[in-house]
Amino acid sequence: MVKKILAQTYLWILLLLLYSPIAIIIVYSFTEAKVLGNWTGFSTKLYSSLFAVNTHHSLMNALLNTLSIALIAATVATLLGSITAIGIFNLKARSRKTIGFVNSIPILNGDIITGISLFLLFVSLGVSQGYTTVVLAHITFCTPYVVLSVLPRLKQMNPNIYEAALDLGATPLQALRKVIIPEIRSGMISGFMLALTLSIDDFAVTVFTIGNQGLETLSTYIYADARKGGLTPELRPLSTIIFVVVLALLIVINRRAGKAKK
């Protein structure tokens, strides 16, 4: 009984530490105070100011850049990661372990090392840094996560289904589209969501590959804003909106996955 109470207490303390900063941001997004922690009464002025025309133009540009980069990177990484996972799954056991180990290196490697490596690569190739290099960099570090999301679904799949489809006259491409992809779809969706979140959240890799052409993402904008001595108050409602959207997507995906299992 005592162990159960201690375990539950530990769990609630951990959840409190994880979510209390988010809760604070959400609460103070509904006040006009410029300084976080100073409550001046309930107000939605920061939300209206965030979406007002011709205000916070640089912040909205940074947000649009972040979302477009994340969507492109997550989409391409999902396609590449899914194809790679299928290829790894069909290798021999020893080769599968070797490639799996190589795939884990970028995940375990520090972001700053990845950022510096890609920076040196682009410089050595003479590639002008900007939007394209950031997208390529995000695809690079997101793809291994998609591979890890798809591989477990392939291991759970009955391999005889694919062989049966071929025996019944389906081409390899048709069997891939109608047999394998439906089996790994949940892993692909999880990988896409993970890649999307990682891309939106990334700073270390982005700052090394963004160049000096004036391109800004949300992470680099916040970093530059913080160095000026404070954060733009409209970042609080923006953070709240992003959190709510991601939470809603996760709830929808989990519900659909639960229904699919039933």
Helices and strands as residue ranges (DSSP letters): H 2-28, H 45-50, H 57-89, H 93-108, H 111-124, H 131-156, H 159-167, H 172-175, I 176-180, H 181-201, H 204-209, H 218-227, H 235-261
